[in-house]
Amino acid sequence: MFEEKLDALSRMMAEHMARPFPPGFRGLDIEDQDMVMLDADAYGYAAGVLEGSLSERHRAGLTRLTSVFEKVLPAIDDEYATKYYTHVRDMAVLAAEIESLHEK
């Protein structure tokens, strides 16, 4: 089951990289979040989880990041961007789930 989750995260990351970044979202802040950094941070944490267990600091960052999406997603008024960032959120949530399995 753990390996299946890692495979799923790897696929999600590949899908993410294949999608174009939402037009008009470079340099945009929503709910005090830079949308480029939100995207990059989620991908970075997911990549870290694929490499192994995160440090305590990075684990806390990933947890914080997953909660940020709950504020940001409802404030996005673009259909494509909503789908894009929902995928990014799902990737971060799966990374956090995998990270919690590393701890056991």
VEXBAKOL-745415 format. One record per atom (N, C-alpha, C): x, y, z; residue number from 1; atom name. Coordinates in steps of 0.1 Angstrom, whole numbers. Example, Ala and Ser with C-alpha at 12.3 -4.5 7.8 and 13.67 -1.06 7.14 Angstrom:
// VEXBAKOL-745415
<px: 132, py: -57, pz: 78, nr: 1, atom: N>
<px: 123, py: -45, pz: 78, nr: 1, atom: CA>
<px: 132, py: -33, pz: 78, nr: 1, atom: C>
<px: 128, py: -22, pz: 71, nr: 2, atom: N>
<px: 137, py: -11, pz: 71, nr: 2, atom: CA>
<px: 129, py: 0, pz: 79, nr: 2, atom: C>
//
This chain:
// VEXBAKOL-745415
<px: 8, py: -12, pz: 0, nr: 1, atom: N>
<px: 0, py: 0, pz: 0, nr: 1, atom: CA>
<px: 9, py: 13, pz: 0, nr: 1, atom: C>
<px: 19, py: 13, pz: 8, nr: 2, atom: N>
<px: 29, py: 24, pz: 8, nr: 2, atom: CA>
<px: 34, py: 27, pz: -6, nr: 2, atom: C>
<px: 39, py: 16, pz: -12, nr: 3, atom: N>
<px: 45, py: 18, pz: -26, nr: 3, atom: CA>
<px: 35, py: 23, pz: -36, nr: 3, atom: C>
<px: 22, py: 18, pz: -34, nr: 4, atom: N>
<px: 12, py: 23, pz: -43, nr: 4, atom: CA>
<px: 9, py: 38, pz: -42, nr: 4, atom: C>
<px: 10, py: 43, pz: -29, nr: 5, atom: N>
<px: 8, py: 57, pz: -27, nr: 5, atom: CA>
<px: 20, py: 65, pz: -33, nr: 5, atom: C>
<px: 32, py: 60, pz: -31, nr: 6, atom: N>
<px: 44, py: 66, pz: -37, nr: 6, atom: CA>
<px: 42, py: 67, pz: -52, nr: 6, atom: C>
<px: 38, py: 56, pz: -58, nr: 7, atom: N>
<px: 35, py: 56, pz: -73, nr: 7, atom: CA>
<px: 25, py: 66, pz: -77, nr: 7, atom: C>
<px: 14, py: 67, pz: -69, nr: 8, atom: N>
<px: 3, py: 76, pz: -72, nr: 8, atom: CA>
<px: 9, py: 90, pz: -71, nr: 8, atom: C>
<px: 17, py: 93, pz: -61, nr: 9, atom: N>
<px: 22, py: 107, pz: -60, nr: 9, atom: CA>
<px: 32, py: 110, pz: -71, nr: 9, atom: C>
<px: 40, py: 100, pz: -75, nr: 10, atom: N>
<px: 49, py: 102, pz: -87, nr: 10, atom: CA>
<px: 41, py: 105, pz: -100, nr: 10, atom: C>
<px: 30, py: 98, pz: -102, nr: 11, atom: N>
<px: 21, py: 101, pz: -113, nr: 11, atom: CA>
<px: 15, py: 114, pz: -113, nr: 11, atom: C>
<px: 10, py: 118, pz: -101, nr: 12, atom: N>
<px: 4, py: 131, pz: -99, nr: 12, atom: CA>
<px: 14, py: 142, pz: -102, nr: 12, atom: C>
<px: 26, py: 140, pz: -98, nr: 13, atom: N>
<px: 37, py: 150, pz: -100, nr: 13, atom: CA>
<px: 40, py: 151, pz: -115, nr: 13, atom: C>
<px: 40, py: 140, pz: -122, nr: 14, atom: N>
<px: 42, py: 140, pz: -137, nr: 14, atom: CA>
<px: 30, py: 147, pz: -144, nr: 14, atom: C>
<px: 18, py: 144, pz: -140, nr: 15, atom: N>
<px: 7, py: 151, pz: -145, nr: 15, atom: CA>
<px: 7, py: 166, pz: -143, nr: 15, atom: C>
<px: 11, py: 170, pz: -131, nr: 16, atom: N>
<px: 13, py: 184, pz: -128, nr: 16, atom: CA>
<px: 23, py: 191, pz: -137, nr: 16, atom: C>
<px: 34, py: 185, pz: -139, nr: 17, atom: N>
<px: 44, py: 191, pz: -147, nr: 17, atom: CA>
<px: 40, py: 192, pz: -162, nr: 17, atom: C>
<px: 30, py: 184, pz: -166, nr: 18, atom: N>
<px: 25, py: 184, pz: -180, nr: 18, atom: CA>
<px: 15, py: 195, pz: -182, nr: 18, atom: C>
<px: 10, py: 200, pz: -171, nr: 19, atom: N>
<px: -1, py: 210, pz: -172, nr: 19, atom: CA>
<px: 5, py: 224, pz: -173, nr: 19, atom: C>
<px: 0, py: 233, pz: -182, nr: 20, atom: N>
<px: 5, py: 246, pz: -182, nr: 20, atom: CA>
<px: 0, py: 254, pz: -169, nr: 20, atom: C>
<px: 9, py: 263, pz: -165, nr: 21, atom: N>
<px: 6, py: 271, pz: -153, nr: 21, atom: CA>
<px: -6, py: 280, pz: -157, nr: 21, atom: C>
<px: -15, py: 283, pz: -148, nr: 22, atom: N>
<px: -27, py: 291, pz: -152, nr: 22, atom: CA>
<px: -23, py: 305, pz: -157, nr: 22, atom: C>
<px: -28, py: 309, pz: -168, nr: 23, atom: N>
<px: -25, py: 323, pz: -174, nr: 23, atom: CA>
<px: -30, py: 333, pz: -164, nr: 23, atom: C>
<px: -22, py: 343, pz: -162, nr: 24, atom: N>
<px: -25, py: 354, pz: -153, nr: 24, atom: CA>
<px: -22, py: 352, pz: -138, nr: 24, atom: C>
<px: -17, py: 340, pz: -135, nr: 25, atom: N>
<px: -15, py: 337, pz: -121, nr: 25, atom: CA>
<px: 0, py: 340, pz: -116, nr: 25, atom: C>
<px: 9, py: 343, pz: -126, nr: 26, atom: N>
<px: 22, py: 347, pz: -122, nr: 26, atom: CA>
<px: 22, py: 360, pz: -116, nr: 26, atom: C>
<px: 28, py: 362, pz: -104, nr: 27, atom: N>
<px: 28, py: 374, pz: -97, nr: 27, atom: CA>
<px: 15, py: 378, pz: -90, nr: 27, atom: C>
<px: 5, py: 368, pz: -90, nr: 28, atom: N>
<px: -8, py: 370, pz: -84, nr: 28, atom: CA>
<px: -7, py: 365, pz: -69, nr: 28, atom: C>
<px: -13, py: 373, pz: -60, nr: 29, atom: N>
<px: -15, py: 369, pz: -46, nr: 29, atom: CA>
<px: -30, py: 367, pz: -44, nr: 29, atom: C>
<px: -33, py: 356, pz: -38, nr: 30, atom: N>
<px: -47, py: 353, pz: -34, nr: 30, atom: CA>
<px: -46, py: 349, pz: -19, nr: 30, atom: C>
<px: -54, py: 356, pz: -11, nr: 31, atom: N>
<px: -54, py: 353, pz: 3, nr: 31, atom: CA>
<px: -40, py: 354, pz: 9, nr: 31, atom: C>
<px: -33, py: 364, pz: 4, nr: 32, atom: N>
<px: -19, py: 367, pz: 9, nr: 32, atom: CA>
<px: -9, py: 356, pz: 5, nr: 32, atom: C>
<px: -13, py: 348, pz: -5, nr: 33, atom: N>
<px: -4, py: 337, pz: -9, nr: 33, atom: CA>
<px: 0, py: 340, pz: -24, nr: 33, atom: C>
<px: 14, py: 340, pz: -26, nr: 34, atom: N>
<px: 19, py: 341, pz: -39, nr: 34, atom: CA>
<px: 16, py: 327, pz: -46, nr: 34, atom: C>
<px: 9, py: 328, pz: -57, nr: 35, atom: N>
<px: 4, py: 316, pz: -64, nr: 35, atom: CA>
<px: 15, py: 308, pz: -70, nr: 35, atom: C>
<px: 26, py: 314, pz: -75, nr: 36, atom: N>
<px: 37, py: 307, pz: -80, nr: 36, atom: CA>
<px: 44, py: 299, pz: -69, nr: 36, atom: C>
<px: 46, py: 306, pz: -58, nr: 37, atom: N>
<px: 53, py: 299, pz: -46, nr: 37, atom: CA>
<px: 45, py: 288, pz: -40, nr: 37, atom: C>
<px: 32, py: 290, pz: -40, nr: 38, atom: N>
<px: 23, py: 279, pz: -35, nr: 38, atom: CA>
<px: 24, py: 267, pz: -44, nr: 38, atom: C>
<px: 25, py: 269, pz: -57, nr: 39, atom: N>
<px: 27, py: 258, pz: -66, nr: 39, atom: CA>
<px: 40, py: 251, pz: -64, nr: 39, atom: C>
<px: 51, py: 260, pz: -64, nr: 40, atom: N>
<px: 64, py: 255, pz: -62, nr: 40, atom: CA>
<px: 67, py: 248, pz: -49, nr: 40, atom: C>
<px: 61, py: 253, pz: -38, nr: 41, atom: N>
<px: 63, py: 247, pz: -25, nr: 41, atom: CA>
<px: 56, py: 233, pz: -24, nr: 41, atom: C>
<px: 44, py: 232, pz: -30, nr: 42, atom: N>
<px: 37, py: 220, pz: -30, nr: 42, atom: CA>
<px: 45, py: 209, pz: -37, nr: 42, atom: C>
<px: 50, py: 213, pz: -49, nr: 43, atom: N>
<px: 58, py: 203, pz: -57, nr: 43, atom: CA>
<px: 71, py: 200, pz: -50, nr: 43, atom: C>
<px: 77, py: 209, pz: -44, nr: 44, atom: N>
<px: 90, py: 207, pz: -36, nr: 44, atom: CA>
<px: 88, py: 197, pz: -25, nr: 44, atom: C>
<px: 77, py: 199, pz: -17, nr: 45, atom: N>
<px: 75, py: 190, pz: -6, nr: 45, atom: CA>
<px: 72, py: 176, pz: -11, nr: 45, atom: C>
<px: 64, py: 175, pz: -21, nr: 46, atom: N>
<px: 60, py: 162, pz: -27, nr: 46, atom: CA>
<px: 73, py: 155, pz: -32, nr: 46, atom: C>
<px: 82, py: 162, pz: -38, nr: 47, atom: N>
<px: 94, py: 157, pz: -43, nr: 47, atom: CA>
<px: 103, py: 152, pz: -31, nr: 47, atom: C>
<px: 103, py: 159, pz: -20, nr: 48, atom: N>
<px: 110, py: 155, pz: -8, nr: 48, atom: CA>
<px: 104, py: 143, pz: -2, nr: 48, atom: C>
<px: 91, py: 141, pz: -2, nr: 49, atom: N>
<px: 85, py: 129, pz: 3, nr: 49, atom: CA>
<px: 89, py: 117, pz: -5, nr: 49, atom: C>
<px: 89, py: 119, pz: -18, nr: 50, atom: N>
<px: 94, py: 108, pz: -27, nr: 50, atom: CA>
<px: 108, py: 103, pz: -24, nr: 50, atom: C>
<px: 116, py: 112, pz: -20, nr: 51, atom: N>
<px: 130, py: 109, pz: -17, nr: 51, atom: CA>
<px: 132, py: 103, pz: -3, nr: 51, atom: C>
<px: 122, py: 104, pz: 6, nr: 52, atom: N>
<px: 123, py: 99, pz: 19, nr: 52, atom: CA>
<px: 116, py: 107, pz: 29, nr: 52, atom: C>
<px: 118, py: 105, pz: 42, nr: 53, atom: N>
<px: 111, py: 112, pz: 52, nr: 53, atom: CA>
<px: 116, py: 127, pz: 53, nr: 53, atom: C>
<px: 107, py: 136, pz: 55, nr: 54, atom: N>
<px: 110, py: 150, pz: 56, nr: 54, atom: CA>
<px: 115, py: 154, pz: 70, nr: 54, atom: C>
<px: 123, py: 164, pz: 71, nr: 55, atom: N>
<px: 127, py: 169, pz: 84, nr: 55, atom: CA>
<px: 115, py: 175, pz: 91, nr: 55, atom: C>
<px: 116, py: 177, pz: 104, nr: 56, atom: N>
<px: 105, py: 182, pz: 112, nr: 56, atom: CA>
<px: 101, py: 196, pz: 107, nr: 56, atom: C>
<px: 110, py: 204, pz: 103, nr: 57, atom: N>
<px: 107, py: 217, pz: 97, nr: 57, atom: CA>
<px: 99, py: 216, pz: 84, nr: 57, atom: C>
<px: 103, py: 207, pz: 76, nr: 58, atom: N>
<px: 96, py: 205, pz: 63, nr: 58, atom: CA>
<px: 83, py: 199, pz: 65, nr: 58, atom: C>
<px: 82, py: 190, pz: 74, nr: 59, atom: N>
<px: 69, py: 184, pz: 77, nr: 59, atom: CA>
<px: 59, py: 194, pz: 82, nr: 59, atom: C>
<px: 64, py: 203, pz: 91, nr: 60, atom: N>
<px: 55, py: 214, pz: 95, nr: 60, atom: CA>
<px: 51, py: 223, pz: 84, nr: 60, atom: C>
<px: 60, py: 226, pz: 75, nr: 61, atom: N>
<px: 57, py: 234, pz: 63, nr: 61, atom: CA>
<px: 47, py: 227, pz: 54, nr: 61, atom: C>
<px: 48, py: 215, pz: 52, nr: 62, atom: N>
<px: 38, py: 207, pz: 44, nr: 62, atom: CA>
<px: 24, py: 208, pz: 51, nr: 62, atom: C>
<px: 24, py: 206, pz: 64, nr: 63, atom: N>
<px: 11, py: 207, pz: 71, nr: 63, atom: CA>
<px: 5, py: 220, pz: 69, nr: 63, atom: C>
<px: 13, py: 231, pz: 71, nr: 64, atom: N>
<px: 8, py: 245, pz: 69, nr: 64, atom: CA>
<px: 3, py: 247, pz: 55, nr: 64, atom: C>
<px: 10, py: 242, pz: 46, nr: 65, atom: N>
<px: 7, py: 244, pz: 32, nr: 65, atom: CA>
<px: -7, py: 237, pz: 28, nr: 65, atom: C>
<px: -9, py: 225, pz: 33, nr: 66, atom: N>
<px: -22, py: 219, pz: 30, nr: 66, atom: CA>
<px: -34, py: 227, pz: 36, nr: 66, atom: C>
<px: -32, py: 234, pz: 47, nr: 67, atom: N>
<px: -43, py: 242, pz: 52, nr: 67, atom: CA>
<px: -44, py: 255, pz: 45, nr: 67, atom: C>
<px: -34, py: 260, pz: 38, nr: 68, atom: N>
<px: -34, py: 272, pz: 30, nr: 68, atom: CA>
<px: -44, py: 270, pz: 19, nr: 68, atom: C>
<px: -44, py: 258, pz: 13, nr: 69, atom: N>
<px: -53, py: 256, pz: 2, nr: 69, atom: CA>
<px: -68, py: 258, pz: 5, nr: 69, atom: C>
<px: -71, py: 255, pz: 18, nr: 70, atom: N>
<px: -85, py: 257, pz: 22, nr: 70, atom: CA>
<px: -90, py: 271, pz: 21, nr: 70, atom: C>
<px: -80, py: 280, pz: 23, nr: 71, atom: N>
<px: -84, py: 295, pz: 21, nr: 71, atom: CA>
<px: -83, py: 299, pz: 7, nr: 71, atom: C>
<px: -73, py: 294, pz: 0, nr: 72, atom: N>
<px: -70, py: 299, pz: -14, nr: 72, atom: CA>
<px: -80, py: 294, pz: -24, nr: 72, atom: C>
<px: -83, py: 281, pz: -24, nr: 73, atom: N>
<px: -92, py: 275, pz: -34, nr: 73, atom: CA>
<px: -105, py: 282, pz: -36, nr: 73, atom: C>
<px: -113, py: 285, pz: -25, nr: 74, atom: N>
<px: -125, py: 291, pz: -27, nr: 74, atom: CA>
<px: -124, py: 305, pz: -33, nr: 74, atom: C>
<px: -113, py: 312, pz: -32, nr: 75, atom: N>
<px: -111, py: 325, pz: -36, nr: 75, atom: CA>
<px: -107, py: 326, pz: -51, nr: 75, atom: C>
<px: -104, py: 314, pz: -57, nr: 76, atom: N>
<px: -100, py: 314, pz: -71, nr: 76, atom: CA>
<px: -113, py: 315, pz: -80, nr: 76, atom: C>
<px: -113, py: 324, pz: -89, nr: 77, atom: N>
<px: -125, py: 326, pz: -98, nr: 77, atom: CA>
<px: -123, py: 322, pz: -112, nr: 77, atom: C>
<px: -113, py: 314, pz: -115, nr: 78, atom: N>
<px: -110, py: 309, pz: -128, nr: 78, atom: CA>
<px: -111, py: 294, pz: -128, nr: 78, atom: C>
<px: -119, py: 289, pz: -138, nr: 79, atom: N>
<px: -122, py: 274, pz: -138, nr: 79, atom: CA>
<px: -109, py: 266, pz: -140, nr: 79, atom: C>
<px: -101, py: 270, pz: -150, nr: 80, atom: N>
<px: -89, py: 262, pz: -152, nr: 80, atom: CA>
<px: -80, py: 263, pz: -139, nr: 80, atom: C>
<px: -78, py: 275, pz: -134, nr: 81, atom: N>
<px: -69, py: 276, pz: -122, nr: 81, atom: CA>
<px: -75, py: 268, pz: -110, nr: 81, atom: C>
<px: -88, py: 268, pz: -109, nr: 82, atom: N>
<px: -93, py: 260, pz: -98, nr: 82, atom: CA>
<px: -90, py: 245, pz: -99, nr: 82, atom: C>
<px: -91, py: 240, pz: -112, nr: 83, atom: N>
<px: -88, py: 226, pz: -114, nr: 83, atom: CA>
<px: -73, py: 224, pz: -112, nr: 83, atom: C>
<px: -65, py: 233, pz: -116, nr: 84, atom: N>
<px: -50, py: 232, pz: -115, nr: 84, atom: CA>
<px: -46, py: 232, pz: -100, nr: 84, atom: C>
<px: -51, py: 241, pz: -93, nr: 85, atom: N>
<px: -47, py: 242, pz: -79, nr: 85, atom: CA>
<px: -54, py: 231, pz: -70, nr: 85, atom: C>
<px: -65, py: 226, pz: -74, nr: 86, atom: N>
<px: -71, py: 215, pz: -67, nr: 86, atom: CA>
<px: -62, py: 203, pz: -69, nr: 86, atom: C>
<px: -56, py: 201, pz: -81, nr: 87, atom: N>
<px: -47, py: 190, pz: -83, nr: 87, atom: CA>
<px: -34, py: 192, pz: -74, nr: 87, atom: C>
<px: -30, py: 205, pz: -74, nr: 88, atom: N>
<px: -18, py: 208, pz: -65, nr: 88, atom: CA>
<px: -21, py: 204, pz: -51, nr: 88, atom: C>
<px: -33, py: 208, pz: -46, nr: 89, atom: N>
<px: -37, py: 205, pz: -32, nr: 89, atom: CA>
<px: -37, py: 190, pz: -30, nr: 89, atom: C>
<px: -43, py: 183, pz: -39, nr: 90, atom: N>
<px: -44, py: 169, pz: -38, nr: 90, atom: CA>
<px: -31, py: 162, pz: -37, nr: 90, atom: C>
<px: -21, py: 168, pz: -45, nr: 91, atom: N>
<px: -8, py: 163, pz: -45, nr: 91, atom: CA>
<px: -1, py: 165, pz: -31, nr: 91, atom: C>
<px: -3, py: 177, pz: -26, nr: 92, atom: N>
<px: 2, py: 180, pz: -12, nr: 92, atom: CA>
<px: -4, py: 172, pz: -2, nr: 92, atom: C>
<px: -17, py: 169, pz: -2, nr: 93, atom: N>
<px: -24, py: 161, pz: 8, nr: 93, atom: CA>
<px: -19, py: 147, pz: 7, nr: 93, atom: C>
<px: -17, py: 141, pz: -5, nr: 94, atom: N>
<px: -12, py: 128, pz: -6, nr: 94, atom: CA>
<px: 3, py: 127, pz: -1, nr: 94, atom: C>
<px: 11, py: 138, pz: -4, nr: 95, atom: N>
<px: 24, py: 138, pz: 2, nr: 95, atom: CA>
<px: 24, py: 138, pz: 17, nr: 95, atom: C>
<px: 15, py: 146, pz: 23, nr: 96, atom: N>
<px: 13, py: 146, pz: 38, nr: 96, atom: CA>
<px: 9, py: 132, pz: 43, nr: 96, atom: C>
<px: 0, py: 126, pz: 36, nr: 97, atom: N>
<px: -4, py: 112, pz: 40, nr: 97, atom: CA>
<px: 8, py: 103, pz: 40, nr: 97, atom: C>
<px: 15, py: 103, pz: 29, nr: 98, atom: N>
<px: 27, py: 94, pz: 28, nr: 98, atom: CA>
<px: 37, py: 98, pz: 39, nr: 98, atom: C>
<px: 39, py: 110, pz: 41, nr: 99, atom: N>
<px: 48, py: 115, pz: 52, nr: 99, atom: CA>
<px: 44, py: 109, pz: 65, nr: 99, atom: C>
<px: 31, py: 109, pz: 68, nr: 100, atom: N>
<px: 26, py: 104, pz: 81, nr: 100, atom: CA>
<px: 29, py: 89, pz: 82, nr: 100, atom: C>
<px: 30, py: 82, pz: 71, nr: 101, atom: N>
<px: 33, py: 67, pz: 71, nr: 101, atom: CA>
<px: 48, py: 66, pz: 73, nr: 101, atom: C>
<px: 56, py: 75, pz: 69, nr: 102, atom: N>
<px: 71, py: 74, pz: 71, nr: 102, atom: CA>
<px: 73, py: 75, pz: 86, nr: 102, atom: C>
<px: 65, py: 82, pz: 94, nr: 103, atom: N>
<px: 67, py: 84, pz: 108, nr: 103, atom: CA>
<px: 64, py: 72, pz: 116, nr: 103, atom: C>
<px: 56, py: 62, pz: 111, nr: 104, atom: N>
<px: 52, py: 51, pz: 118, nr: 104, atom: CA>
<px: 63, py: 40, pz: 118, nr: 104, atom: C>
//
